[in-house]
């Protein structure tokens, strides 16, 4: 079947040698059916070796009028689709037109728009990474795309169905031409690949002109809200999935510790595995000041959220669950939404009783953005950028939201605009509700990365968010700031305290062989979620008692002193090696307890510091009975995961018994234990990092 004819239209205002280069990129295309129309005032235009090619037609205009050249070329074009090119530009790659037409045909598009690449010093600067993603541009999201991509200020390089190209007013700016296509409700799509280029000689790419823009996304008009009746009982909304459920513990525990009156906590989820649901039920019995109420999202509302594109999202769909509050909690008129990566440090009654007036939400400024004039908040909201709020804490007037059908309105907006957002649902809420927000004191959502030396005001809610990745469950070796360290460790302590309440975890003595000298290793111990452990250091210790937060530690001079350890289990780490994840110890102890294991060897990944590279083995996460007759044989098979003394868990009674019988080094003792104990396993899951 013959492909549709594509007409490539090149208006030439002034002759230059770059036209021949442009033509070369067109004739190199593997697309089989093209024509080229050059519109110009110049009678003797130089076409070089292409002069006699039957696919080229030259049409003449009476003057150098770009609008006339374009409209006349469209009129003469025979193709079903057209592409405008500047003679100083061209197409990228031999398959540019093929790629364009593939998406036009596959998605029944009217207009195809792509990234351009810059061409300078004979080098193309091509962006990659999303070349298989196509996104709709519509009247609601056009404004956001315009601000993100300069390509929407150019007519050049677009593949346009001729029936729409004939409707364009070529006397207006190129930005207005693209906007006109969107307003005509053409089926327009954005592609992240590169199909045309811009030469450095042409100068800077054009920027959008906000004054020319007529297509603005809808915002919720300012609402006239009757005086709100604030309930006496505080309601809290939390949204989770299986990946984030375990990170919720510190927030729940801190809320229970700080509240002076009972609080109802609604935990919204779609699916949770049996383990997470069981833990939540146990937590509900232990936190006496919290009434925990799980709320499952039904199929209908979940499918509505699934229509929101996550192509550009850094977060899971669960971040949008808060949109459902009015539907899932019909009996609740006011609620405080909290992100799970938060810690409550004081009673929330004052926050809860804050009147919102004629606003449907209350929120705090996102200070890392609003305090910087060139940040995303000002690019996104313009002169309202100073009121860009962080959506991690929201007081929500659910009664007012129901009256205006907010769920339907904001999901419709988000479904059409989500791909253009930088910060997902936070951007959606900020833009759509921009005229209906009461800005609250930042102490109610104090972002950890923005806390400085002066603790004023004292945060009521600490939020562990931001692009710096400072999370309590991450390694944060670069954080030396006393106040930040304090709040990181406070979060970790709350997690451990709650876990200790809900289960009888045996104590583990983490034995550090060769001394504790690296902050990375110390941090990997301090961020462990396992609620009952001590640190025993054999060798030099480079840290003071303050560095250990609330973790008990001691130093010993010989293995013989391990008989005094308090743990029922020993876990050994050697040299510079460190634990990989915040739940590493929790996971291996759960496995050991559930399977009555006496000796557990665990998998590692390797960090070669001089190369700055990690070498990661494939992990099955299976628990494998050990059958090799010796530790040497095991290491030959599993890449030295049982070598030295790293990543090995054993019962104290077996270790001490063997220690009393032999005056040996740690390697010999572990080899002896390996050969003696019967119930030994290998966990093929990366638990620790071996540092070379």
N, C-alpha and C positions, 0 to 999 in steps of 0.2 A: 504494500500500500504506500503510495507516494506521500511524503510528508508535506504539510502545508507550506506554502511559499512565505518566506520571511523577507520583508523589505527593510534593508538597512539604509537609513536616511542620514546624509552628511551635509549640513549647511556649511558652506565655505565663505566666510566673510573676507578673508585675506589669504593670499597664496603663501604657502611655505612648504618646505620639504617634508614636514611631518605628515602631510596627507598621504604620501606614498607608504609611510610606515603604518599608518592606520589601515589603509587598503590591504596591506600585506597580512595583517592580523585577521582580516575578514576572509580573504581567499585561502587562508590556511585552515579554515573551519572544516570540520568533518560533517557538518550538517549539509544535506545534499541539495537543498532547494532554496536558493537565495537570489535576490536581486539587490543592486546597489544604486541608489538615486542620489546624485550630487546636485545640490541646488546652489547657484552662485551667480554673481553679477559678471564675473570675469569670463571673457570670451575665449581666452587661450589658457585654460587651466592645464597644468602639467600633470598628466596621468602616467607618465613613464611607460613601463612595459605593460601596464594594464589598459592602455588606450584602446586597444582593439578587442577587449574582452566583451562579449555580448551581454554579460550580466550587469554591465555598468551603463547607466543612462545619466546624462547631464541635462538639467533643465536650468534655464536662465531666468533671472529676475531683473527688473529694471533698476533696482537700487540695492544697497546693502541693508536690507530690512530683514532681520532674523525671523520675526514673526511671519512675514510674507514667505520667506524661504521654507520655513517649516510647514505652513499650511498648504503651500503649493505642492511640496513633496508628498505630503499625505494624500492630497487629491490625486496625484499621478501614480501613487503606489498601487501595485497589483496584488500585493501579499495580503493574506488574512491577518498577519501580525506585522508590526513594525518595531524597529529599534532605532532610536536616534543616537548618533555618535558625533563627538567633536573631532575634527580632523587632527587635533593634537593629542587625541587619546586612542583607544582601541580596545579590542577584546583580549581577555586573558585565557591562554590555553586554546588548543585546537578544538576542544569540545564545549566551548562557552555557549554557543547557540543550541547545541544538543541538550545540554543541561537545562537551559532555560525552557526549551520546548517540552522536555520530559515532564517538568513540573506543571507547565501550562496544561498539558494533555491529561496528566495524572489527576490533577485537582480541579480541572475545568476552570482555570483562572482567566481573568481578563487582563490583569497587570501583574508582571513578575518584577520584583525589585531585589537587588542583591547588594552586598558589600562591594565596594571598589577596592582596588589595591593601588598603592602609590608606586610610581615608577621613577626612580632616580639613580643616576650613575649606572645605568644599564642593569639595575636590580629591581625585581618585583618584591614588594613587602606584602606577603600574602598571609592573611589570618586563617587559621584552621581550628578545628575542634568541634564545630557544629554543622558540618557540611551536609548532614542528612536531615536538618530541621527546617521546616517551613512554618511560618507563623502568619496568621491572618492580620491584615491591617484594616481596621474598620473605623467608622466615625467616632467611636468611643475611645479607641486607643491611639488614633492617629497622632494626637497631641504629644503623647509620651514618646512614640517612635520618632517624631520630628525632632524632639529635644535630644534624643540619643544618637541619631544617625544622620550625618550630613548628606547622605545619599538622597534623602527625601527633599533636599533643596535643589536637586538636579533632575532635569528631564532625561539627561544622557544615561544610556546603559539599561533602560527599562525595556522589557518586551511587552508591547501593548496591543491588545486586540484592536484591529483597525476601526471597528464600529465605534469604539470609545475614543480612539485617537481623533476621529473626525469631529467629536463633540468638544474638544479642548479649545479654549480661547488662547491662541498663541501670542496674543498681545500682552498678557500678564506675566508676572515673574514665574520662573520655573517652579518655585515652591508652591505658588498658587495653582499651577497646572496639576501638580501631583495631588494637592488638596481637592481640586475639582473632580479628579477621577474617584477619590474616596467618597466625596459628597454625592457623586452620581451612582453610588452603591455598586460600583464595579467590584468584582471579586479580586481583591488585591492581596498579595502575599509577599512576605519578607523572607529572604534566603540568606543564610550566614556565609555561604561560599562567596568567592570572588569571580565575577564574570567580566568586568571591564576595569580600565585603569586610568589614572590621572597622572599626567606628567608634572614633574617638579617645576618645569619652566612656566606652567600656567599659574603659578602662585598658590596662595592658600585656598583651601576648599571653602565654599560659601557657608556661612552660618545661617541658622534659621532667623527669620524676622518675626518676632512675636506680634508686632502690630499688624502684620498681614494675615494672621491666623484667625480663622472664624470657627473652625471645628474644635470646640472645647469639650472635654468629657463632662458628663452631668455631675453636679454636686447636689447634695441634699440641701434644699433651701432652709434658711433659718426657721426653726420651729417655734411656735407659740405653745408653751407647755404649762399646764396648770400646776400649781404648787404641789410638789412631790411629798407624799406621806412616807417618811423614812421608817421602815420597820425597826423594832428594837433588836431583833436577832440578826447577827451578821451572817451573810451568805457569801461563800467563796466558791468560785468556779475554777477548776483545773482541767486541763485536757491532756490526755496521755495516749501513747501506744506502747507496744512491747519494748521498743528500743529506749524509750524515755522513762518507763515506769520506775525503774530502780533509782533514777536520779531525783525522784520526787520525795524520797524519805526525809531529807534534811529540812525541806520546806514544811512538811507536815509536822515534824517534831518541833521545829521552832515556833510554828503557829500554836501548837498545843502548850508550849512552855510560856508563851508571852500573853496569851489572851486571858482576860479577867472574867469573861462570860463565855458560855458555850457557843461554839461556832458550827454552822452547818457547812460541810464541804462537799460539793457536788463534783464527782470525778467523771468526766465525759470521756468515753472511749468507743471505738468501733469493734475492735477485737483485742482480747488479751488472752495470753496463754494461761493454762491452769496454774502454773507456778506464780505468775504475777497476781492473778486473782486471789489465790490463797494467801499471799503475803498481805494484800490489801485488807482482806478479811481479818487477819491477825492484827494488823495495825489498828483496825477499827476497835478492837477489844482493849487495846493498850492505851490509846490516847483519849483520856477521859473527857477532855474539854472539847473534843471534836466529834461531831456527828457525821460520819463519813457515808456518803450516799453515792454508789456507783450508778451511772446513767449511760445506757447503751444507745448508740445511734442506730436508728432503723434504716432499712434499705433505701427508702425513698429519699431521705435527706442526704444520706451518704452519696447516692448517685448524683444529686444536685451539686455536691462539692466536687465530685470526681470530674465534672465538666470544666473545672478550673485547670488550666494548663500549668504544668510544673516544669516546662521545658527549661526555664531560666531560674527555677527555684533552688535555693540552697537549703530549704527546709522541707520536711515531709508534709503530706496533706493534713496531718493532725493539727498543724498550726492554724488551719482555717476552722477548726471545730468550734471556736468561740462564736463564729457567726450564727451558730444554731441555738444559742442560749434562749432566745425568745420562744423557740419551738419545743425544745426539750424540757424546759422548765416553765410550763404555762402558769403554775401557781406562784411563781416568784416575780416580784415587781422590781427588785433592786439586787444587784450582786456585784462583788468585786472579783474581776478576773485577775489571776496571777499566772505568769509563766512559771514553769517548774524549776528553772535555774535561778531561784530566788531564795532569800533567807529573811525571815521576819525577826526583827530585833526588839520590837516594842508592841504594845497592845494597839490594835487597829480601830478601836472605837471612834477616835477623833476623825480618822479618815472616813470611816463608814458614815458618820453623821454629817459629813460635808455636803451642804446643799449645792445642787448643780444649776439651779435657776432655770433659764430657758435653754439648757443644754442637755443632750441625751447621754453624753459620757463625760467623765473627768479623767485627765491623764497628766503625765509629767513630761516636760520637754526632754528630748533626746539630746542631752548636753554635748556629747562628742560631735554632733552635727550642728546644732543651733549656735554653738560658740565659735564656729568657723564659717566665715562669710562665703567661702568658695566651696562649701560642702554640698552634699547631695540634697539636703533639705531645701536650700535656696534654689538649686537647679530645678527641683521637683515642684515646689510651691511658690516660687518667685518671691514677692515681697512678704508673703506669709511664712517664709521659711523659718523665722524665729519661733513660730509656734508648732513646728513639727514635733510630734510627740512619740515617745517610745510606747509601743502597745503592750509591753510586758505587764503593766498594771493599768487596769481600766475600771473605774466605777461606771456601771452600766445601768441606766434607767430602762429596764426591760419593759415596763408598762408603756412608756412613751414609744419605744421601738416597735412594739406590737401594733400600736395605733396607726403607724405610718408604713406597716409592712416592710420593715427594714431588711429582714432576711432576703426577701425576694428582690428588693431593689439593689442591695449591695452585692448579692451573688450574681445578678445579671450584669452589673458593672464589672465585677471582677472576672467573670468568665470571658468577657470581651477584652479586658485590659491586662490580665495578669502577666503575659509574656513581656510586657514593657516595664515591669516593676524591677527595682533593685532589691527591695526588702519585703517582697511578698505581701502578706496580708496587712502588714504595718503600713505600707504605701497605700493600699486600698482604703484602709480606715482613715488615714490622714487626708487623702484627697477627697473622698466622698463625704466625709463628716467635717470638713474643715471649718464650716460656719456653725458647728453645733458642739464645740468642745470647750470645757472649762479647764484651763491650765492650772495645775495644782503645784504645791511646793515639791521641789525635787527630792526632798528627803523621803518621799513615799515611793520613789523608784530611783535609788541612787546607783548608778552604773559603776561597778567596781573599778573599771579602767579609768574612771574620771575622779575617783576619790583622791584627795591630796592630803598633805601632812596635817592640815587643820581639820579636825573632825567637827565641822560646824556648818550646817546642823548635823547632829548625830543621825545617821540613816535609820529610818523606821523599817524600810525594806531595802535590802542590798540585792542588786541584780548582776549576775555573773554573765553578762553578754558583751558583745563587741567583736570587732574584727581582729583583736589581738589574741584571741583564743585563750584568755585567762579563765579557765573553768576549774572548779574544785576537783573534777575527775580527770584533768589533764596534767601533764608534767609542766611546771612553770618555773624552770630554773632561773629564768631571767628576772623574776619578780623578787626584788630585794626590799621593796618599800614596806615598811613595818606595818602600816595600817592595812594594806592589801593582803599581806601574808596573814595578818590576824583574822580577816574575814574569810580567807580561803580555808584556814584551819578550823575556824568556827563552823563552817558548813560541813566539813569532813567529820568533825566531832559529833554534830547533830545526826549525821547518817549513821555513825557507829553506835551512838547511844540508842537510837530507835531500833536498829537491828538487834542490839543486845537485849532489848525489852521483849522482842517477839520470838527469840529462840535461844536455847542454851548452847551457845557456841563454846567449844573447848578452847582453852588458851593455847596459843602458838608462840613459841620462842623463835624469832627470826634471827639466825646466827650469821653474822657478817664476818667472813673469813678474810684476813689480810687488812683489817681496819676499815674505817669509814672516813673517806677523804673527799668524796665528790658530792656536790650538792644535788646532782641529778639522781644519784642513788638514794640520798636521804629523802628527796622529794617523792621518789617512787615508793618509799615506805610510808611517808606521812599521808599520802593520798589514798591509801588502802581503805576500802569500805569494810573489810572484815573487822568485827567489833571487839575482838579480844586477843590482843597480841602484845608482846614486848620485844624490844630490840636488844640483842646481846652482841657486843663488839669485841672480837678477838683481834687485837692489833691497835694501831694508832687511831685516835678519833680527832677529827679536825673541827668538830662543832661543839658549841656550848650547849648547856642545858636548855636555854631559851629556844634553840633551833628545833627542839623535838616536840614543841607544842604540848599536847596532852598525852603524848605517847611515853610509856615507861621505858627507860633504857638503862643499860649498865655495861661496864667494860670488864673483860676478864683477861688473864694473862696466859691461861692454858686451857686445853680441852677438858681437863679434869674438873674444872669449876662448873662445867655444864650440869653436873649432878645437882647443883643448887637452882637450876632454872625452874621457873614456875609453870612453863608450858607443858601440856600433855603431848605436844608434837614439836619437833624441830623442823624448821625450813631453812635450808642453807643457801647463801649467796656468796659468791667469791669475787675477789678483785674489784674491777670496775663494773661488773655485771649489775643489772637493775631489773626491777619488775616492769612489765610492759604496760599493763592496764590497771585502773583503779580497783577492778574487781578480780584481779588475778588470784590473790590469796583466798578470797571468798569462794571463787569457783573451785579451786583445787581442794579446799577443805570440805566443801559440799560433796565433791566426788569421793574424797577419802572417807568421810563419815558414812555416807550412804552405802558404800561398798566395803566397809570394815577393812580398809587398806592399812597395812603396816609400813609399806615402802612404796612411794609414788615418785616416778621420774617424769619430768615434764619437758616439753619441747621448747626450743629457743629459736630466735632469729639472731643474725650476726650483724654487728655494726663495726665496720672497719673505719676507725676515726681518721686515719691519714688520707683515706679516699673519700670520706664523707658519705659513704654508701651503706645502705642496709641490704643484707642478703636474706631473703625470706623464703623459707621452705613451705611447701604446700601442707596445709593442716586439715586433717579429717575431723578433728574434735572428738575422735573416738577414744574410748578407754580400752586399752589393749593389754591382756594378760602377758606378763613377761615370761618367755620360755628359754631365752639364751642362758647358757650355764654359768657365765661369768660377766662381770661388768665390762671387761674388755671386749667380749663378744657382742655385748649389747651396743657398745660404742661403735664398733665396726659397722653395725647395721644401721644405727640411727644418727650417725654423724656427731659423736661425742657429746650427746645430750646428757649422758650420765657421767661425763668427765669431771675431774676436780671435785668441787662441792657445790656447784650452782644448780638451782632448780630442783633440789631433792627434798622431799618431805618424808619424814619417818617418825615413828612413835618414840617418845622419850624413853620408855621402859626398855625397848630393844637396844637403843643406842647406848644408854647408860650401862646396861648389862654387858654389852660387848666391850665398852670402854673400860669397865672394871676388870675385865679378863685380860686386856691387852694394853700395853703402853705403845700405842701406834699413832701415826699421823692421821689426819682426817680422811685422806684418800684410802688408806688401808682399812680404816674402820668401816667406811661406807662399802668398800668391796666385800668385807667380811659380812656385813649386814645383808648385802645383796645375796650372798650365797646361803645365808642362814634362814632368812624369813621366807615364809611360804606364800603369804598373801601380798604379792608385789605386782604393780601395774605400771604401764607407760601411758600418759595422757598426751595424745598427739594434737595438742593445742598450744599455740605460742603463748607462753606464760611469762618468759623473761627474755632479756636481751643480753647476748654475749658480746662483750666489747673487746675488740682486738686493738 
